[in-house]
Amino acid sequence: MYAQLPPTYELIEALALLRTADTRQHRAERLLWRAFVAAAVPMLAAAAAMATWRLYLGRSLPGWSLTVFLVLLGLCALSYAGWFAVQAVPLARALRNPMRWLLDTMDRDTMREGALVRRLGRIPPPQLRARQRRVEVELAIWEGMARLITLLLALGPPALVVAGALGKLPTGAGWWPVASVYATAFALGGALAVLVQQYCARPLRRLSHVLAEAAEINEKVGRHAPPA
């Protein structure tokens, strides 16, 4: 048991699922995600430089700039598609028997959460509730960010149509500039939404539930404990 309330990151790590049989898959996921980030950062920088060069300076874009941008966009798409391809095997198992996959996931989460609740047995309920309130504040921030990303993805295409009607598109006329902007927005927006929900909001939500449950149990145990 914990003698005092540990840092929040340690609590999150205690709730993380163990990866014993899927070590190679986990490594592949991390490698592909890092490749996506490594390609996305210079792609955004190149897009900002191209927009500044064309819109604010009013100069024509060099021919190689669009090629570099498309190469970086292709690397983002390949690494992003590869990340989903790595998920094909567990996804196929989940689709083959969705109910069993859901119940197995719930059982694993319940075992981890129950073990953490037992380790928090010595922590006073006020400390647990105070940490829970801070976790809920962070959770609200991350979920608000996810909703903002979804809103931007929903309003992006109409805004692009309006911008194209009011002025010239920076990369020329035709469908190609529109398709490029759409692909960039949905690739980056989808990746950010997955990142926020899977790696930020979900662990914080589970931790908030565990802290509330531990505070309630400790309070009931202390209420019925015999006086010293």
CORMOHU-V934624 format. One record per backbone hydrogen bond with DSSP energy under -1.0 kcal/mol. NH is the residue of the N-H (numbers start at 1). CO is the residue of the C=O. E is the energy in kcal/mol with one decimal. If there is no record, write none. Layout:
# CORMOHU-V934624
nh=NH co=CO e=E
nh=NH co=CO e=E
This chain:
# CORMOHU-V934624
nh=2 co=119 e=-3.0
nh=11 co=7 e=-1.5
nh=12 co=8 e=-2.3
nh=13 co=9 e=-2.4
nh=14 co=10 e=-1.7
nh=15 co=11 e=-1.1
nh=26 co=22 e=-2.3
nh=27 co=23 e=-2.3
nh=28 co=24 e=-2.5
nh=29 co=25 e=-2.4
nh=30 co=26 e=-2.2
nh=31 co=27 e=-2.5
nh=32 co=28 e=-2.6
nh=33 co=29 e=-2.4
nh=34 co=30 e=-2.4
nh=35 co=31 e=-2.1
nh=36 co=32 e=-2.1
nh=37 co=33 e=-2.3
nh=38 co=34 e=-2.7
nh=39 co=35 e=-1.6
nh=40 co=36 e=-2.5
nh=41 co=37 e=-2.2
nh=43 co=39 e=-1.4
nh=44 co=40 e=-2.4
nh=45 co=41 e=-2.1
nh=46 co=42 e=-2.7
nh=47 co=43 e=-2.5
nh=48 co=44 e=-2.5
nh=49 co=45 e=-2.4
nh=50 co=46 e=-2.6
nh=51 co=47 e=-2.4
nh=52 co=48 e=-2.3
nh=53 co=49 e=-2.6
nh=54 co=50 e=-2.2
nh=55 co=51 e=-2.8
nh=57 co=52 e=-1.9
nh=59 co=53 e=-1.9
nh=67 co=63 e=-1.0
nh=68 co=64 e=-2.5
nh=69 co=65 e=-2.3
nh=70 co=66 e=-2.5
nh=71 co=67 e=-2.2
nh=72 co=68 e=-2.4
nh=73 co=69 e=-2.4
nh=74 co=70 e=-2.4
nh=75 co=71 e=-2.2
nh=76 co=72 e=-2.2
nh=77 co=73 e=-2.4
nh=78 co=74 e=-2.6
nh=79 co=75 e=-2.5
nh=80 co=76 e=-2.4
nh=81 co=77 e=-2.7
nh=82 co=78 e=-2.6
nh=83 co=79 e=-2.0
nh=84 co=80 e=-1.6
nh=85 co=81 e=-2.2
nh=86 co=82 e=-2.1
nh=88 co=85 e=-1.7
nh=91 co=87 e=-2.1
nh=92 co=88 e=-2.7
nh=93 co=89 e=-2.0
nh=94 co=90 e=-2.2
nh=95 co=91 e=-2.5
nh=96 co=92 e=-2.0
nh=97 co=93 e=-1.6
nh=101 co=97 e=-2.2
nh=102 co=98 e=-2.6
nh=103 co=99 e=-2.5
nh=104 co=100 e=-2.7
nh=105 co=101 e=-2.2
nh=106 co=102 e=-2.3
nh=107 co=103 e=-2.6
nh=108 co=104 e=-2.4
nh=109 co=105 e=-2.4
nh=110 co=106 e=-2.6
nh=111 co=107 e=-2.4
nh=112 co=108 e=-2.1
nh=113 co=109 e=-2.7
nh=114 co=110 e=-2.7
nh=115 co=111 e=-2.1
nh=116 co=112 e=-2.1
nh=117 co=113 e=-2.3
nh=118 co=114 e=-2.0
nh=119 co=115 e=-1.6
nh=120 co=116 e=-1.2
nh=121 co=118 e=-1.4
nh=123 co=120 e=-1.2
nh=128 co=124 e=-1.6
nh=129 co=125 e=-2.6
nh=130 co=126 e=-2.2
nh=131 co=127 e=-2.2
nh=132 co=128 e=-2.2
nh=133 co=129 e=-2.2
nh=134 co=130 e=-1.6
nh=135 co=131 e=-2.4
nh=136 co=132 e=-2.5
nh=137 co=133 e=-1.7
nh=138 co=134 e=-2.0
nh=139 co=135 e=-2.6
nh=140 co=136 e=-2.3
nh=141 co=137 e=-1.8
nh=142 co=138 e=-2.4
nh=143 co=139 e=-2.7
nh=144 co=140 e=-2.1
nh=145 co=141 e=-1.9
nh=146 co=142 e=-2.2
nh=147 co=143 e=-2.2
nh=148 co=144 e=-2.1
nh=149 co=145 e=-2.3
nh=150 co=146 e=-2.2
nh=151 co=147 e=-2.3
nh=152 co=148 e=-2.5
nh=153 co=149 e=-2.3
nh=154 co=150 e=-1.9
nh=155 co=151 e=-2.4
nh=156 co=152 e=-1.6
nh=159 co=155 e=-1.9
nh=160 co=156 e=-2.4
nh=161 co=157 e=-2.2
nh=162 co=158 e=-2.3
nh=163 co=159 e=-2.6
nh=164 co=160 e=-2.6
nh=165 co=161 e=-1.6
nh=166 co=162 e=-1.8
nh=167 co=163 e=-2.0
nh=172 co=169 e=-1.4
nh=179 co=175 e=-2.6
nh=180 co=176 e=-2.4
nh=181 co=177 e=-2.3
nh=182 co=178 e=-2.5
nh=183 co=179 e=-2.6
nh=184 co=180 e=-2.3
nh=185 co=181 e=-2.7
nh=186 co=182 e=-2.7
nh=187 co=183 e=-2.3
nh=188 co=184 e=-2.4
nh=189 co=185 e=-2.6
nh=190 co=186 e=-2.3
nh=191 co=187 e=-2.0
nh=192 co=188 e=-2.4
nh=193 co=189 e=-2.4
nh=194 co=190 e=-2.3
nh=195 co=191 e=-2.4
nh=196 co=192 e=-2.7
nh=197 co=193 e=-2.4
nh=198 co=194 e=-2.6
nh=199 co=195 e=-1.9
nh=200 co=196 e=-1.0
nh=201 co=196 e=-3.3
nh=202 co=197 e=-1.9
nh=204 co=200 e=-1.6
nh=205 co=201 e=-2.4
nh=206 co=202 e=-2.3
nh=207 co=203 e=-2.4
nh=208 co=204 e=-2.3
nh=209 co=205 e=-1.8
nh=210 co=206 e=-2.2
nh=211 co=207 e=-2.6
nh=212 co=208 e=-2.0
nh=213 co=209 e=-2.3
nh=214 co=210 e=-2.8
nh=215 co=211 e=-2.3
nh=216 co=212 e=-2.1
nh=217 co=213 e=-2.4
nh=218 co=214 e=-2.7
nh=219 co=215 e=-2.0
nh=220 co=216 e=-2.0
nh=221 co=217 e=-2.6
nh=222 co=218 e=-2.5
nh=223 co=219 e=-1.7
nh=224 co=220 e=-1.6
